[in-house]
Amino acid sequence: MLDSSARGVFIIAVTPFTDSLAVDLEGLDRLVDFYLERGVDGITLLGMMGEAPKLTAPEATSLVERVLRRVDGSLPVVVGVSAPGFASMTSLARRAMDAGAAGVMVAPAAGLKSDEQLLGYFRQVVEQIGEDVPLVLQDFPLGTGVVMSTPLIQQIVAEIGSCAMLKHEDWPGLSKIARIREVEASGQTRRISILCGNGGLFLPEELERGADGAMTGFAFPEMMVELCRLHAAGEMETARDRFDAYLPLARFEQQPGLGLAIRKYVLWRRGAIASPSLRKPAPSLSQADIEQVDRLWERQERRLSEIGAAPPRLARTAAR
């Protein structure tokens, strides 16, 4: 079960589709192996970049069960269960936990404005999914349109004992991380795990402010894994040198609208998935987009070579 000691990199997994846009269940095994080979500490399914709203309920359940069988308890798996209504949220949460998930992630419902409304919402979430289910609180105002204040997060942590982690994705929200840690250090609230998103763009600074790692889907997860390891070892200058080599491509991948298409293209080129397809509605990459990704990738490998770092490996079975 997920708890507040969680740290490292919980990769946000994409959902692989075949060229005919069926969920590629066999390809899920390949993708999980790719993530495991790169040393991730956990996997998060059905996040916003996992195309969860485009899946049917049976597809979502099959995907979760397939990944949990492949992982076979070797690392924690968090399942995103956010939904407009509690019936579908509760159903998926129960199926995921019964299949062996470590916890579930929930974002605030659209339209909630005040701290009182948001606190009431998460009280109801816990009533529905159960107090025994570890909860990841997803704070992503750019995606949800809902702003969660630092005092609100602290109140949720104080009141809801099952809240084990904050998935922090404010932009960049560094002061929010620092403030949460300051209040914890004063003894006013218990400590929770904080993993950060935004494609890893601010990961060095987030770690320095007190984050425990990353929960995002950058197509080179080994960069984030290494950055967390180097930070823990006190080698931040080396960490920043490695990070700087990846930053241009990470920045390009984080574009609103095109980001997931870029991520899937890179994962396809790396051999992690058999097709870069997205379900519609979805953007498509132009030839110019593809050429720029390829140039950034070449630059990344050149920069890594210049600092004496090994280039990222392809998957064992490269995509064709």
Contacts in CASP RR format, 6 or more apart in sequence:
PFRMAT RR
TARGET T0000
AUTHOR 0000-0000-0000
METHOD contacts of the structure
MODEL  1
MLDSSARGVFIIAVTPFTDSLAVDLEGLDRLVDFYLERGVDGITLLGMMG
EAPKLTAPEATSLVERVLRRVDGSLPVVVGVSAPGFASMTSLARRAMDAG
AAGVMVAPAAGLKSDEQLLGYFRQVVEQIGEDVPLVLQDFPLGTGVVMST
PLIQQIVAEIGSCAMLKHEDWPGLSKIARIREVEASGQTRRISILCGNGG
LFLPEELERGADGAMTGFAFPEMMVELCRLHAAGEMETARDRFDAYLPLA
RFEQQPGLGLAIRKYVLWRRGAIASPSLRKPAPSLSQADIEQVDRLWERQ
ERRLSEIGAAPPRLARTAAR
1 102 0 8 1.000
1 103 0 8 1.000
1 134 0 8 1.000
2 76 0 8 1.000
2 78 0 8 1.000
2 102 0 8 1.000
2 103 0 8 1.000
2 134 0 8 1.000
2 136 0 8 1.000
2 164 0 8 1.000
2 165 0 8 1.000
3 134 0 8 1.000
3 164 0 8 1.000
3 193 0 8 1.000
4 164 0 8 1.000
4 165 0 8 1.000
4 190 0 8 1.000
4 191 0 8 1.000
4 192 0 8 1.000
4 193 0 8 1.000
5 193 0 8 1.000
6 41 0 8 1.000
6 76 0 8 1.000
6 164 0 8 1.000
6 165 0 8 1.000
6 193 0 8 1.000
6 195 0 8 1.000
6 212 0 8 1.000
7 41 0 8 1.000
7 193 0 8 1.000
7 195 0 8 1.000
7 212 0 8 1.000
7 213 0 8 1.000
7 228 0 8 1.000
8 41 0 8 1.000
8 42 0 8 1.000
8 195 0 8 1.000
8 212 0 8 1.000
8 213 0 8 1.000
8 214 0 8 1.000
8 225 0 8 1.000
8 228 0 8 1.000
9 39 0 8 1.000
9 40 0 8 1.000
9 41 0 8 1.000
9 42 0 8 1.000
9 213 0 8 1.000
9 214 0 8 1.000
9 215 0 8 1.000
9 221 0 8 1.000
9 224 0 8 1.000
9 225 0 8 1.000
9 228 0 8 1.000
10 40 0 8 1.000
10 41 0 8 1.000
10 42 0 8 1.000
10 43 0 8 1.000
10 44 0 8 1.000
10 76 0 8 1.000
10 78 0 8 1.000
10 195 0 8 1.000
10 214 0 8 1.000
10 215 0 8 1.000
11 35 0 8 1.000
11 40 0 8 1.000
11 42 0 8 1.000
11 43 0 8 1.000
11 44 0 8 1.000
11 215 0 8 1.000
11 216 0 8 1.000
11 217 0 8 1.000
11 221 0 8 1.000
12 44 0 8 1.000
12 47 0 8 1.000
12 49 0 8 1.000
12 50 0 8 1.000
12 197 0 8 1.000
12 215 0 8 1.000
12 216 0 8 1.000
12 217 0 8 1.000
13 31 0 8 1.000
13 32 0 8 1.000
13 35 0 8 1.000
13 43 0 8 1.000
13 44 0 8 1.000
13 45 0 8 1.000
13 50 0 8 1.000
13 67 0 8 1.000
13 217 0 8 1.000
14 31 0 8 1.000
14 49 0 8 1.000
14 50 0 8 1.000
14 51 0 8 1.000
14 217 0 8 1.000
14 260 0 8 1.000
14 263 0 8 1.000
14 264 0 8 1.000
14 267 0 8 1.000
14 273 0 8 1.000
15 23 0 8 1.000
15 46 0 8 1.000
15 50 0 8 1.000
15 51 0 8 1.000
15 52 0 8 1.000
15 54 0 8 1.000
15 55 0 8 1.000
15 63 0 8 1.000
16 23 0 8 1.000
16 24 0 8 1.000
16 27 0 8 1.000
16 28 0 8 1.000
16 30 0 8 1.000
16 31 0 8 1.000
16 273 0 8 1.000
16 274 0 8 1.000
16 275 0 8 1.000
17 23 0 8 1.000
17 24 0 8 1.000
17 275 0 8 1.000
17 277 0 8 1.000
17 278 0 8 1.000
17 279 0 8 1.000
18 24 0 8 1.000
18 274 0 8 1.000
18 275 0 8 1.000
18 277 0 8 1.000
19 275 0 8 1.000
19 277 0 8 1.000
21 277 0 8 1.000
21 279 0 8 1.000
21 280 0 8 1.000
23 55 0 8 1.000
23 59 0 8 1.000
23 62 0 8 1.000
23 63 0 8 1.000
24 273 0 8 1.000
24 274 0 8 1.000
24 275 0 8 1.000
25 62 0 8 1.000
25 63 0 8 1.000
25 66 0 8 1.000
27 273 0 8 1.000
27 274 0 8 1.000
28 63 0 8 1.000
28 66 0 8 1.000
28 67 0 8 1.000
28 70 0 8 1.000
29 66 0 8 1.000
29 70 0 8 1.000
30 271 0 8 1.000
30 272 0 8 1.000
30 273 0 8 1.000
30 274 0 8 1.000
30 315 0 8 1.000
30 317 0 8 1.000
31 267 0 8 1.000
31 272 0 8 1.000
31 273 0 8 1.000
32 43 0 8 1.000
32 67 0 8 1.000
32 70 0 8 1.000
32 71 0 8 1.000
33 70 0 8 1.000
33 315 0 8 1.000
33 316 0 8 1.000
34 267 0 8 1.000
34 270 0 8 1.000
34 271 0 8 1.000
34 272 0 8 1.000
34 315 0 8 1.000
35 43 0 8 1.000
35 221 0 8 1.000
35 272 0 8 1.000
36 71 0 8 1.000
36 74 0 8 1.000
36 75 0 8 1.000
37 313 0 8 1.000
37 315 0 8 1.000
37 316 0 8 1.000
38 221 0 8 1.000
38 222 0 8 1.000
38 225 0 8 1.000
39 221 0 8 1.000
39 222 0 8 1.000
39 225 0 8 1.000
40 75 0 8 1.000
40 221 0 8 1.000
40 225 0 8 1.000
41 75 0 8 1.000
41 76 0 8 1.000
41 225 0 8 1.000
42 75 0 8 1.000
42 76 0 8 1.000
42 77 0 8 1.000
42 78 0 8 1.000
43 67 0 8 1.000
43 71 0 8 1.000
43 75 0 8 1.000
43 76 0 8 1.000
43 77 0 8 1.000
43 78 0 8 1.000
44 77 0 8 1.000
44 78 0 8 1.000
44 79 0 8 1.000
44 80 0 8 1.000
44 105 0 8 1.000
44 215 0 8 1.000
45 63 0 8 1.000
45 64 0 8 1.000
45 67 0 8 1.000
45 77 0 8 1.000
45 78 0 8 1.000
45 79 0 8 1.000
45 80 0 8 1.000
46 52 0 8 1.000
46 55 0 8 1.000
46 60 0 8 1.000
46 63 0 8 1.000
46 64 0 8 1.000
46 79 0 8 1.000
46 80 0 8 1.000
46 81 0 8 1.000
46 92 0 8 1.000
47 80 0 8 1.000
47 105 0 8 1.000
48 107 0 8 1.000
48 140 0 8 1.000
48 143 0 8 1.000
49 217 0 8 1.000
49 260 0 8 1.000
49 263 0 8 1.000
50 260 0 8 1.000
51 260 0 8 1.000
51 278 0 8 1.000
51 279 0 8 1.000
52 60 0 8 1.000
52 80 0 8 1.000
52 82 0 8 1.000
54 279 0 8 1.000
55 63 0 8 1.000
57 88 0 8 1.000
57 91 0 8 1.000
57 92 0 8 1.000
60 92 0 8 1.000
61 92 0 8 1.000
61 95 0 8 1.000
64 77 0 8 1.000
64 79 0 8 1.000
64 92 0 8 1.000
64 95 0 8 1.000
64 96 0 8 1.000
64 99 0 8 1.000
64 101 0 8 1.000
65 95 0 8 1.000
65 99 0 8 1.000
67 77 0 8 1.000
68 77 0 8 1.000
68 96 0 8 1.000
68 99 0 8 1.000
68 100 0 8 1.000
68 101 0 8 1.000
71 77 0 8 1.000
73 100 0 8 1.000
76 102 0 8 1.000
76 103 0 8 1.000
77 100 0 8 1.000
77 101 0 8 1.000
77 102 0 8 1.000
77 103 0 8 1.000
78 101 0 8 1.000
78 102 0 8 1.000
78 103 0 8 1.000
78 104 0 8 1.000
78 105 0 8 1.000
78 136 0 8 1.000
78 215 0 8 1.000
79 92 0 8 1.000
79 93 0 8 1.000
79 96 0 8 1.000
79 101 0 8 1.000
79 103 0 8 1.000
79 104 0 8 1.000
79 105 0 8 1.000
80 92 0 8 1.000
80 104 0 8 1.000
80 105 0 8 1.000
80 106 0 8 1.000
80 136 0 8 1.000
81 89 0 8 1.000
81 92 0 8 1.000
81 93 0 8 1.000
81 96 0 8 1.000
81 104 0 8 1.000
81 105 0 8 1.000
81 106 0 8 1.000
81 129 0 8 1.000
82 89 0 8 1.000
82 105 0 8 1.000
82 106 0 8 1.000
82 107 0 8 1.000
82 138 0 8 1.000
83 89 0 8 1.000
83 92 0 8 1.000
84 109 0 8 1.000
85 109 0 8 1.000
86 124 0 8 1.000
86 125 0 8 1.000
86 128 0 8 1.000
89 106 0 8 1.000
89 125 0 8 1.000
89 128 0 8 1.000
89 129 0 8 1.000
90 128 0 8 1.000
90 129 0 8 1.000
93 104 0 8 1.000
93 129 0 8 1.000
93 133 0 8 1.000
94 129 0 8 1.000
96 103 0 8 1.000
96 104 0 8 1.000
97 103 0 8 1.000
97 104 0 8 1.000
97 133 0 8 1.000
102 134 0 8 1.000
103 133 0 8 1.000
103 134 0 8 1.000
103 135 0 8 1.000
103 136 0 8 1.000
103 164 0 8 1.000
104 129 0 8 1.000
104 133 0 8 1.000
104 134 0 8 1.000
104 135 0 8 1.000
104 136 0 8 1.000
105 135 0 8 1.000
105 136 0 8 1.000
105 137 0 8 1.000
105 138 0 8 1.000
105 167 0 8 1.000
106 122 0 8 1.000
106 125 0 8 1.000
106 135 0 8 1.000
106 136 0 8 1.000
106 137 0 8 1.000
106 138 0 8 1.000
107 138 0 8 1.000
107 140 0 8 1.000
107 144 0 8 1.000
107 146 0 8 1.000
108 118 0 8 1.000
108 121 0 8 1.000
108 122 0 8 1.000
108 138 0 8 1.000
108 144 0 8 1.000
108 146 0 8 1.000
108 148 0 8 1.000
109 121 0 8 1.000
109 146 0 8 1.000
110 144 0 8 1.000
110 145 0 8 1.000
110 146 0 8 1.000
111 145 0 8 1.000
111 146 0 8 1.000
112 118 0 8 1.000
112 121 0 8 1.000
112 146 0 8 1.000
113 146 0 8 1.000
115 149 0 8 1.000
115 151 0 8 1.000
115 152 0 8 1.000
115 155 0 8 1.000
118 146 0 8 1.000
118 148 0 8 1.000
118 152 0 8 1.000
119 152 0 8 1.000
119 155 0 8 1.000
119 156 0 8 1.000
119 159 0 8 1.000
122 135 0 8 1.000
122 137 0 8 1.000
122 156 0 8 1.000
122 160 0 8 1.000
122 163 0 8 1.000
123 159 0 8 1.000
123 160 0 8 1.000
125 135 0 8 1.000
126 133 0 8 1.000
126 135 0 8 1.000
126 160 0 8 1.000
126 162 0 8 1.000
129 135 0 8 1.000
130 162 0 8 1.000
131 161 0 8 1.000
131 162 0 8 1.000
132 162 0 8 1.000
133 162 0 8 1.000
134 162 0 8 1.000
134 164 0 8 1.000
134 165 0 8 1.000
135 160 0 8 1.000
135 162 0 8 1.000
135 163 0 8 1.000
135 164 0 8 1.000
135 165 0 8 1.000
136 164 0 8 1.000
136 165 0 8 1.000
136 166 0 8 1.000
136 167 0 8 1.000
136 215 0 8 1.000
137 148 0 8 1.000
137 153 0 8 1.000
137 156 0 8 1.000
137 163 0 8 1.000
137 165 0 8 1.000
137 166 0 8 1.000
137 167 0 8 1.000
138 144 0 8 1.000
138 167 0 8 1.000
138 169 0 8 1.000
139 148 0 8 1.000
139 153 0 8 1.000
139 166 0 8 1.000
139 167 0 8 1.000
139 168 0 8 1.000
139 169 0 8 1.000
139 170 0 8 1.000
140 167 0 8 1.000
140 169 0 8 1.000
140 170 0 8 1.000
141 147 0 8 1.000
141 148 0 8 1.000
141 169 0 8 1.000
141 170 0 8 1.000
141 171 0 8 1.000
142 169 0 8 1.000
142 171 0 8 1.000
150 176 0 8 1.000
150 179 0 8 1.000
150 180 0 8 1.000
153 166 0 8 1.000
153 176 0 8 1.000
153 180 0 8 1.000
154 180 0 8 1.000
154 183 0 8 1.000
154 188 0 8 1.000
154 189 0 8 1.000
156 163 0 8 1.000
157 163 0 8 1.000
157 166 0 8 1.000
157 189 0 8 1.000
157 190 0 8 1.000
157 192 0 8 1.000
158 189 0 8 1.000
158 190 0 8 1.000
163 192 0 8 1.000
164 192 0 8 1.000
164 193 0 8 1.000
165 192 0 8 1.000
165 193 0 8 1.000
165 194 0 8 1.000
165 195 0 8 1.000
166 180 0 8 1.000
166 192 0 8 1.000
166 193 0 8 1.000
166 194 0 8 1.000
166 195 0 8 1.000
167 195 0 8 1.000
167 196 0 8 1.000
167 197 0 8 1.000
167 215 0 8 1.000
168 176 0 8 1.000
168 177 0 8 1.000
168 194 0 8 1.000
168 195 0 8 1.000
168 196 0 8 1.000
168 197 0 8 1.000
168 206 0 8 1.000
168 211 0 8 1.000
169 196 0 8 1.000
169 197 0 8 1.000
169 198 0 8 1.000
169 216 0 8 1.000
170 176 0 8 1.000
171 198 0 8 1.000
172 198 0 8 1.000
172 201 0 8 1.000
172 202 0 8 1.000
172 205 0 8 1.000
172 206 0 8 1.000
174 202 0 8 1.000
174 205 0 8 1.000
174 206 0 8 1.000
174 209 0 8 1.000
175 209 0 8 1.000
177 194 0 8 1.000
177 196 0 8 1.000
177 206 0 8 1.000
177 209 0 8 1.000
177 210 0 8 1.000
177 211 0 8 1.000
178 209 0 8 1.000
178 210 0 8 1.000
180 192 0 8 1.000
180 194 0 8 1.000
181 194 0 8 1.000
181 209 0 8 1.000
181 210 0 8 1.000
183 189 0 8 1.000
184 190 0 8 1.000
184 191 0 8 1.000
184 192 0 8 1.000
193 212 0 8 1.000
194 210 0 8 1.000
194 211 0 8 1.000
194 212 0 8 1.000
194 213 0 8 1.000
195 211 0 8 1.000
195 212 0 8 1.000
195 213 0 8 1.000
195 214 0 8 1.000
195 215 0 8 1.000
196 202 0 8 1.000
196 203 0 8 1.000
196 206 0 8 1.000
196 211 0 8 1.000
196 213 0 8 1.000
196 214 0 8 1.000
196 215 0 8 1.000
196 216 0 8 1.000
197 214 0 8 1.000
197 215 0 8 1.000
197 216 0 8 1.000
198 216 0 8 1.000
198 254 0 8 1.000
199 214 0 8 1.000
199 216 0 8 1.000
199 217 0 8 1.000
199 218 0 8 1.000
199 250 0 8 1.000
199 253 0 8 1.000
199 254 0 8 1.000
200 214 0 8 1.000
200 216 0 8 1.000
200 218 0 8 1.000
200 224 0 8 1.000
200 250 0 8 1.000
201 247 0 8 1.000
201 250 0 8 1.000
201 251 0 8 1.000
201 254 0 8 1.000
203 211 0 8 1.000
203 213 0 8 1.000
203 214 0 8 1.000
203 224 0 8 1.000
203 227 0 8 1.000
203 243 0 8 1.000
204 227 0 8 1.000
204 231 0 8 1.000
204 236 0 8 1.000
204 239 0 8 1.000
204 240 0 8 1.000
204 243 0 8 1.000
206 213 0 8 1.000
206 214 0 8 1.000
207 213 0 8 1.000
207 227 0 8 1.000
207 228 0 8 1.000
207 231 0 8 1.000
208 231 0 8 1.000
208 236 0 8 1.000
213 224 0 8 1.000
213 228 0 8 1.000
214 224 0 8 1.000
214 228 0 8 1.000
216 224 0 8 1.000
217 263 0 8 1.000
218 224 0 8 1.000
218 246 0 8 1.000
218 250 0 8 1.000
218 253 0 8 1.000
218 263 0 8 1.000
219 253 0 8 1.000
219 262 0 8 1.000
219 263 0 8 1.000
219 266 0 8 1.000
219 267 0 8 1.000
219 270 0 8 1.000
219 272 0 8 1.000
220 246 0 8 1.000
220 249 0 8 1.000
220 250 0 8 1.000
220 266 0 8 1.000
220 312 0 8 1.000
222 312 0 8 1.000
223 242 0 8 1.000
223 243 0 8 1.000
223 246 0 8 1.000
223 250 0 8 1.000
223 312 0 8 1.000
226 239 0 8 1.000
226 242 0 8 1.000
227 239 0 8 1.000
227 242 0 8 1.000
227 243 0 8 1.000
230 236 0 8 1.000
230 238 0 8 1.000
230 239 0 8 1.000
230 242 0 8 1.000
231 239 0 8 1.000
241 307 0 8 1.000
241 309 0 8 1.000
242 304 0 8 1.000
242 307 0 8 1.000
242 309 0 8 1.000
244 303 0 8 1.000
245 300 0 8 1.000
245 303 0 8 1.000
245 304 0 8 1.000
245 307 0 8 1.000
245 309 0 8 1.000
246 300 0 8 1.000
248 296 0 8 1.000
248 299 0 8 1.000
248 300 0 8 1.000
249 266 0 8 1.000
249 293 0 8 1.000
249 296 0 8 1.000
249 297 0 8 1.000
249 299 0 8 1.000
249 300 0 8 1.000
252 262 0 8 1.000
252 292 0 8 1.000
252 293 0 8 1.000
252 296 0 8 1.000
253 259 0 8 1.000
253 262 0 8 1.000
253 263 0 8 1.000
253 266 0 8 1.000
255 262 0 8 1.000
257 283 0 8 1.000
258 283 0 8 1.000
258 285 0 8 1.000
258 289 0 8 1.000
260 278 0 8 1.000
260 282 0 8 1.000
261 276 0 8 1.000
261 278 0 8 1.000
261 282 0 8 1.000
261 283 0 8 1.000
261 284 0 8 1.000
261 285 0 8 1.000
261 289 0 8 1.000
262 285 0 8 1.000
262 289 0 8 1.000
262 293 0 8 1.000
264 273 0 8 1.000
264 276 0 8 1.000
264 277 0 8 1.000
264 278 0 8 1.000
265 276 0 8 1.000
265 285 0 8 1.000
265 290 0 8 1.000
265 293 0 8 1.000
266 293 0 8 1.000
266 297 0 8 1.000
267 273 0 8 1.000
267 276 0 8 1.000
268 274 0 8 1.000
268 275 0 8 1.000
268 276 0 8 1.000
268 319 0 8 1.000
269 297 0 8 1.000
269 319 0 8 1.000
270 312 0 8 1.000
270 314 0 8 1.000
270 315 0 8 1.000
270 318 0 8 1.000
270 319 0 8 1.000
271 314 0 8 1.000
271 315 0 8 1.000
271 317 0 8 1.000
271 318 0 8 1.000
271 319 0 8 1.000
272 315 0 8 1.000
272 319 0 8 1.000
273 319 0 8 1.000
274 319 0 8 1.000
275 319 0 8 1.000
285 293 0 8 1.000
301 311 0 8 1.000
304 310 0 8 1.000
304 311 0 8 1.000
304 312 0 8 1.000
305 311 0 8 1.000
END
